[in-house]
Amino acid sequence: MKQLLPLIAIFTTMEIQAQIQYPVTEKKTVIDDYFGTKVEDPYRWLEDDNADATKKWVVEQNKVTDAYLSKIPFRDKIESRLEKLWNYPKSGAPFKKGEWYYYYKNSGLQNQSVLYRTKDLKAEPEVFLDPNTLSKEGIVALSGLSFSKSGKLLAYSLSKAGSDWTEIFLMDVESKKLLGDKIEWTKFGGAAWKGEEGFYYSAYDKPDEKSKLSKANEFQKVYYHKMGTAQSEDQLVYEDKEHPKRYFGCGLTEDERFLILSISEGTSGGELWFRDLKDPAQAGFSLLVKGFDTESDVVENDGDKLLVKTNYQSPNFRVVAVDPKNPARENWKTIIPEQQEVLLGVGTGGGNLFTSYLKDASSRIYQYDYSGKQIREIKLPGIGSAGGFGAEKDDKEFYYSYSSFATP
């Protein structure tokens, strides 16, 4: 009898599926010609998620799905069990900005974690920013934070209903009051502060209301926003009129000397440019790492040199020192050589480098000085995953997170 149960379950499932009446999905004649090869795409009309026909199709599909799921007899038991398992407090590692320590905490089943702050980690914290209160429906998410170097100002990004579009809001940290500045039509990036006066960011031109959620975005640009002014007055820092599909990100080294421009055409490979803001002779950006055959990121600067994490001639990545005035690849100096394990990331703090590797599905963390001399391995509590190794040069300590199958 026990051997028959799986077969009974299979036939029962097939019978249920046979009874389901799916909505008819219309096919339209769409044919693309790729260099002589014709490819049909009859369902392309469904890509327009704002079209009335698409919305109607989604409603009809949801009716079928909901009707099937509602008949599963043990569905409520699964929901109850998962709710019990997930309902426990979760906290992130604290990080310090100015006089305040900040950390995220979720009481258990909150849609989004709440950002708390305190000047003494042993004292009771206060709520600094609760994204769960930003909309009645709970569809507004906190997608990014960027404090000014002093920690007195905050730029934070919000997205609605899972959209990639974000808006940047500005806050006075001490009073927690919103400032009048607001940046719209940004994607995949935040604010790179230059002192307290303003910040760099990337954004698109304002799209039309009808196609803002479905039309492909083109010609992203980099701007500089001066505090207390309207977005329409922001200074255009960089644009590329010949490559509409490229993405641009910008960031500053901690001493705010080098402005780094990263350019990508997709999810892999990129190009790096820089501007030395202390060099009045350099008006625009200069090429640092030619793309797009490598994945390279600027970690920090060491005086006049830039430390770069790269997979050029090192599939598992290494750290090199690049002279911006002589950036040819043959002139790169290896600081941290490639290892057998993949170099996942490099953080900085207290004038040190902290490298993160993955070995046997477990984190390995090492501390180096800027010359590449290994100081120590950071001994973790056990076999697990660790993250958050980063702070500022003047900091004497920082906190990191650790988790494993036995330690949430």
C-alpha positions as CSV (number, residue, x, y, z in Angstrom):
1,M,0.0,0.0,0.0
2,K,2.8,2.4,0.9
3,Q,4.3,1.9,-2.6
4,L,1.0,2.9,-4.2
5,L,0.8,6.3,-2.3
6,P,3.4,8.1,-4.6
7,L,1.5,6.9,-7.7
8,I,-1.8,8.1,-6.2
9,A,-0.4,11.5,-5.4
10,I,0.9,11.8,-9.0
11,F,-2.4,10.9,-10.6
12,T,-4.2,13.2,-8.2
13,T,-2.0,16.1,-9.2
14,M,-2.4,15.3,-12.9
15,E,-6.2,15.2,-12.4
16,I,-6.2,18.6,-10.7
17,Q,-4.0,20.1,-13.4
18,A,-6.3,18.7,-16.1
19,Q,-9.2,20.5,-14.5
20,I,-7.5,23.9,-14.4
21,Q,-8.7,26.1,-17.2
22,Y,-5.9,28.6,-18.0
23,P,-6.7,31.9,-19.7
24,V,-6.0,32.0,-23.3
25,T,-2.8,33.9,-24.0
26,E,-3.0,35.8,-27.3
27,K,-0.1,35.3,-29.8
28,K,0.9,38.3,-32.0
29,T,3.1,38.2,-35.0
30,V,6.5,39.5,-34.0
31,I,9.6,38.3,-35.9
32,D,13.1,39.6,-35.4
33,D,15.8,39.0,-38.0
34,Y,19.2,38.5,-36.3
35,F,21.7,38.4,-39.1
36,G,19.6,36.2,-41.3
37,T,18.1,34.1,-38.6
38,K,14.4,34.8,-37.9
39,V,13.2,34.4,-34.4
40,E,9.5,34.6,-33.4
41,D,8.5,36.4,-30.2
42,P,4.7,36.1,-30.1
43,Y,4.4,37.1,-26.4
44,R,6.4,40.3,-26.5
45,W,3.2,42.3,-25.9
46,L,3.4,41.0,-22.3
47,E,6.6,43.0,-21.7
48,D,4.5,46.2,-21.5
49,D,3.4,45.8,-17.9
50,N,1.4,49.0,-18.0
51,A,-0.8,48.0,-20.9
52,D,-4.4,47.3,-20.1
53,A,-4.2,44.0,-21.9
54,T,-1.2,42.9,-19.8
55,K,-3.0,44.0,-16.6
56,K,-6.1,42.0,-17.5
57,W,-4.0,38.9,-18.3
58,V,-2.2,39.1,-14.9
59,V,-5.6,39.4,-13.1
60,E,-6.9,36.3,-14.9
61,Q,-3.8,34.3,-14.2
62,N,-3.9,35.2,-10.5
63,K,-7.5,34.0,-10.3
64,V,-6.4,30.6,-11.5
65,T,-3.4,30.5,-9.2
66,D,-5.2,31.6,-6.1
67,A,-8.1,29.2,-6.7
68,Y,-5.6,26.3,-6.9
69,L,-3.5,27.4,-3.8
70,S,-6.6,28.0,-1.7
71,K,-7.6,24.3,-2.0
72,I,-4.3,22.9,-0.5
73,P,-5.5,21.5,2.8
74,F,-2.2,21.9,4.7
75,R,-1.4,25.4,3.4
76,D,-2.3,27.1,6.7
77,K,-0.2,24.7,8.6
78,I,2.8,25.5,6.5
79,E,2.2,29.2,6.9
80,S,1.9,28.9,10.6
81,R,5.1,26.8,10.9
82,L,7.1,29.2,8.7
83,E,5.8,32.2,10.7
84,K,7.0,30.6,13.9
85,L,10.4,29.8,12.5
86,W,11.0,33.3,11.1
87,N,9.7,35.2,14.1
88,Y,12.8,36.0,16.0
89,P,14.9,39.2,16.4
90,K,17.6,39.9,13.8
91,S,20.3,42.6,14.2
92,G,23.0,43.9,11.9
93,A,26.5,44.9,13.0
94,P,26.8,48.5,14.3
95,F,28.7,51.1,12.2
96,K,29.8,54.5,13.4
97,K,29.2,57.9,11.7
98,G,30.1,61.0,13.6
99,E,29.1,60.6,17.3
100,W,26.5,58.0,16.6
101,Y,26.4,54.2,16.2
102,Y,23.8,52.9,13.8
103,Y,22.5,49.4,13.2
104,Y,19.6,47.6,11.6
105,K,17.2,45.5,13.6
106,N,14.1,43.5,12.7
107,S,11.8,42.5,15.6
108,G,10.9,39.3,13.7
109,L,8.3,39.7,11.1
110,Q,8.7,43.3,10.1
111,N,8.6,43.8,6.3
112,Q,11.8,45.9,6.5
113,S,14.5,46.3,9.2
114,V,14.5,49.5,11.2
115,L,17.6,51.7,11.5
116,Y,18.4,52.5,15.1
117,R,21.1,54.8,16.6
118,T,22.8,55.4,19.9
119,K,25.8,57.2,21.2
120,D,26.5,54.4,23.7
121,L,26.0,50.8,22.6
122,K,25.1,49.8,26.2
123,A,22.3,52.4,26.3
124,E,18.8,52.1,24.9
125,P,18.8,53.0,21.2
126,E,16.3,55.3,19.4
127,V,14.6,54.7,16.1
128,F,16.4,56.8,13.5
129,L,14.6,55.7,10.3
130,D,11.7,53.2,10.0
131,P,10.9,52.4,6.4
132,N,7.8,50.5,7.5
133,T,6.1,53.8,8.3
134,L,6.8,55.4,4.9
135,S,3.6,54.1,3.3
136,K,0.4,52.6,4.4
137,E,0.7,49.6,2.1
138,G,4.3,48.9,3.1
139,I,5.6,49.2,-0.4
140,V,8.3,51.8,0.1
141,A,11.8,50.4,0.7
142,L,15.0,52.0,2.0
143,S,17.4,51.2,-0.8
144,G,20.5,53.1,0.2
145,L,22.3,55.3,2.8
146,S,25.1,57.7,2.4
147,F,26.4,59.9,5.3
148,S,28.6,62.9,4.8
149,K,32.1,62.5,6.1
150,S,31.3,64.4,9.3
151,G,28.1,62.3,9.8
152,K,26.0,65.5,10.1
153,L,24.1,65.0,6.8
154,L,22.4,61.9,5.4
155,A,21.3,61.1,1.8
156,Y,19.0,58.1,1.7
157,S,17.3,56.5,-1.3
158,L,13.7,55.2,-1.4
159,S,12.1,52.9,-4.0
160,K,8.4,52.1,-4.4
161,A,6.7,48.8,-5.1
162,G,9.9,47.1,-6.0
163,S,10.8,49.6,-8.8
164,D,14.4,50.2,-9.7
165,W,13.6,53.9,-9.8
166,T,14.7,55.7,-6.6
167,E,14.4,59.1,-5.0
168,I,17.1,60.6,-2.8
169,F,16.1,62.5,0.3
170,L,18.3,64.7,2.5
171,M,18.2,64.8,6.3
172,D,19.9,66.8,9.1
173,V,21.1,63.9,11.3
174,E,21.0,65.6,14.7
175,S,17.4,66.8,14.4
176,K,16.2,64.0,12.0
177,K,14.5,66.7,10.0
178,L,14.2,66.4,6.2
179,L,15.8,69.1,4.2
180,G,14.2,70.7,1.1
181,D,16.6,69.0,-1.3
182,K,15.3,66.0,-3.3
183,I,16.7,64.1,-6.3
184,E,14.5,62.1,-8.7
185,W,15.0,59.6,-11.5
186,T,18.0,57.8,-10.1
187,K,18.8,54.1,-10.5
188,F,21.5,51.7,-9.2
189,G,23.4,54.3,-7.2
190,G,23.3,56.8,-4.3
191,A,25.1,59.9,-3.3
192,A,28.9,60.5,-3.1
193,W,29.4,63.3,-0.7
194,K,32.0,66.1,-1.2
195,G,32.3,67.7,2.2
196,E,29.0,69.2,3.5
197,E,28.4,71.3,0.4
198,G,27.1,68.7,-2.0
199,F,27.4,65.3,-3.6
200,Y,27.8,63.5,-6.9
201,Y,25.1,61.1,-8.2
202,S,23.9,59.5,-11.5
203,A,20.5,59.9,-13.0
204,Y,18.4,59.7,-16.1
205,D,16.4,62.4,-17.8
206,K,12.8,62.5,-16.7
207,P,10.8,59.9,-18.6
208,D,7.3,60.4,-19.8
209,E,4.6,59.2,-17.4
210,K,3.3,56.4,-19.7
211,S,6.5,54.6,-20.3
212,K,8.6,55.2,-17.1
213,L,8.1,51.6,-15.9
214,S,8.4,49.8,-19.2
215,K,10.7,51.8,-21.6
216,A,14.4,51.0,-21.7
217,N,16.5,53.7,-20.0
218,E,19.2,55.4,-22.0
219,F,21.8,58.1,-21.6
220,Q,22.5,58.0,-17.9
221,K,24.5,61.0,-16.7
222,V,26.6,62.0,-13.6
223,Y,25.7,65.2,-11.8
224,Y,26.9,67.3,-8.9
225,H,24.2,68.6,-6.5
226,K,24.9,71.7,-4.4
227,M,22.9,71.7,-1.1
228,G,20.1,74.1,-0.9
229,T,19.5,74.3,-4.7
230,A,17.0,72.7,-7.0
231,Q,17.8,69.5,-9.0
232,S,17.3,71.5,-12.2
233,E,20.4,73.6,-11.3
234,D,22.7,70.6,-10.8
235,Q,26.0,70.6,-12.6
236,L,26.4,68.0,-15.4
237,V,29.7,66.2,-14.6
238,Y,29.8,63.4,-17.2
239,E,27.7,62.1,-20.2
240,D,28.3,59.8,-23.1
241,K,26.2,60.6,-26.2
242,E,27.6,57.8,-28.2
243,H,26.8,54.9,-25.9
244,P,23.2,55.2,-24.7
245,K,23.1,51.8,-22.8
246,R,26.0,52.3,-20.6
247,Y,25.7,52.7,-16.8
248,F,27.7,55.1,-14.7
249,G,28.5,55.1,-11.0
250,C,30.6,57.6,-9.1
251,G,32.4,57.6,-5.7
252,L,35.1,59.4,-3.8
253,T,38.1,58.1,-2.0
254,E,37.9,58.7,1.8
255,D,40.1,61.8,1.7
256,E,37.8,63.1,-1.0
257,R,40.7,63.6,-3.4
258,F,39.9,61.2,-6.2
259,L,36.5,61.1,-7.9
260,I,36.1,57.6,-9.4
261,L,33.8,57.1,-12.4
262,S,32.9,53.4,-13.1
263,I,31.4,52.5,-16.5
264,S,29.6,49.3,-17.4
265,E,27.6,47.8,-20.2
266,G,26.1,45.0,-18.3
267,T,26.6,42.7,-15.3
268,S,30.2,41.8,-16.1
269,G,33.2,43.9,-17.1
270,G,33.8,47.6,-16.7
271,E,36.0,50.6,-17.1
272,L,37.4,53.0,-14.6
273,W,38.1,56.7,-14.9
274,F,39.3,59.2,-12.3
275,R,39.6,62.9,-11.6
276,D,42.1,64.2,-9.1
277,L,40.1,67.0,-7.4
278,K,43.3,68.5,-6.0
279,D,44.9,68.9,-9.4
280,P,43.6,72.1,-11.0
281,A,45.1,71.2,-14.3
282,Q,42.9,68.1,-14.7
283,A,39.5,69.5,-15.9
284,G,37.8,66.2,-16.9
285,F,38.1,62.5,-16.3
286,S,41.2,60.4,-17.2
287,L,41.3,56.7,-18.0
288,L,42.5,54.5,-15.2
289,V,41.5,50.9,-16.2
290,K,40.5,50.3,-19.8
291,G,37.4,48.2,-20.3
292,F,35.5,46.0,-20.7
293,D,37.5,42.8,-20.4
294,T,38.1,42.9,-16.7
295,E,36.2,43.5,-13.4
296,S,38.1,46.2,-11.5
297,D,37.1,48.3,-8.5
298,V,39.0,51.1,-6.7
299,V,39.4,50.1,-3.0
300,E,41.0,53.3,-1.7
301,N,43.9,55.6,-2.4
302,D,47.3,55.4,-0.8
303,G,48.5,58.9,-1.2
304,D,49.1,59.5,-5.0
305,K,48.4,55.8,-5.8
306,L,45.1,54.1,-6.2
307,L,44.6,50.5,-4.8
308,V,42.5,48.5,-7.2
309,K,40.9,45.0,-6.9
310,T,41.1,43.4,-10.3
311,N,40.9,40.1,-12.1
312,Y,43.2,41.1,-14.9
313,Q,45.6,38.2,-15.3
314,S,44.2,36.9,-12.0
315,P,40.9,35.1,-12.3
316,N,40.6,34.8,-8.5
317,F,41.4,38.6,-8.2
318,R,44.3,40.4,-6.6
319,V,45.0,44.0,-5.3
320,V,47.3,46.2,-7.3
321,A,48.6,49.8,-6.9
322,V,48.0,52.0,-9.9
323,D,49.7,55.3,-10.5
324,P,47.0,57.5,-12.1
325,K,49.7,59.5,-14.0
326,N,51.0,56.3,-15.5
327,P,48.1,53.8,-15.4
328,A,49.2,51.3,-18.1
329,R,48.7,47.7,-17.0
330,E,52.4,46.8,-17.3
331,N,53.1,49.5,-14.6
332,W,50.7,48.0,-12.0
333,K,52.3,46.9,-8.8
334,T,50.8,43.8,-7.1
335,I,50.0,44.5,-3.4
336,I,48.1,41.4,-2.5
337,P,48.7,38.5,-4.9
338,E,46.1,36.2,-6.3
339,Q,45.3,33.2,-4.0
340,Q,43.8,29.8,-4.6
341,E,40.5,31.1,-3.2
342,V,38.5,33.8,-4.8
343,L,38.9,37.3,-3.3
344,L,35.3,38.3,-2.7
345,G,35.9,41.8,-1.3
346,V,38.4,44.3,0.2
347,G,37.4,46.6,3.0
348,T,39.4,49.4,4.7
349,G,39.6,50.6,8.3
350,G,42.2,52.1,10.6
351,G,44.7,52.4,7.7
352,N,44.5,48.7,7.0
353,L,43.0,46.4,4.3
354,F,40.7,43.5,5.1
355,T,40.3,40.9,2.5
356,S,37.5,38.4,2.4
357,Y,37.9,34.9,0.8
358,L,35.7,31.9,0.5
359,K,37.2,28.5,1.3
360,D,35.1,25.4,1.6
361,A,31.9,27.5,1.7
362,S,33.3,29.4,4.7
363,S,34.7,32.9,5.1
364,R,38.4,33.6,5.6
365,I,39.3,37.2,6.6
366,Y,42.9,38.6,6.6
367,Q,44.3,42.0,7.6
368,Y,47.0,43.7,5.6
369,D,48.7,47.0,5.6
370,Y,48.7,49.2,2.5
371,S,52.1,47.8,1.4
372,G,50.6,44.3,1.2
373,K,52.2,42.9,4.4
374,Q,49.8,40.4,6.1
375,I,49.3,41.3,9.7
376,R,47.0,38.5,10.8
377,E,44.0,36.3,10.1
378,I,40.8,37.4,11.8
379,K,39.8,34.3,13.7
380,L,36.1,33.8,13.3
381,P,33.9,32.0,16.0
382,G,33.6,29.0,13.7
383,I,32.9,27.7,10.2
384,G,30.5,30.2,8.7
385,S,30.0,33.5,6.8
386,A,31.3,36.9,8.0
387,G,30.8,40.4,6.5
388,G,31.0,44.1,7.2
389,F,34.8,44.6,7.5
390,G,35.0,48.3,6.9
391,A,35.5,51.6,8.8
392,E,37.3,54.9,8.4
393,K,41.1,55.5,8.6
394,D,40.9,57.2,12.0
395,D,38.7,54.5,13.6
396,K,40.3,52.2,16.2
397,E,37.6,49.5,16.0
398,F,34.7,48.3,14.0
399,Y,32.0,45.6,14.2
400,Y,31.4,42.7,11.8
401,S,28.7,40.1,11.5
402,Y,29.0,36.3,11.6
403,S,26.5,33.6,11.0
404,S,26.5,29.8,10.4
405,F,24.1,27.0,10.3
406,A,24.3,26.8,14.1
407,T,24.5,30.6,14.8
408,P,21.8,32.8,13.2
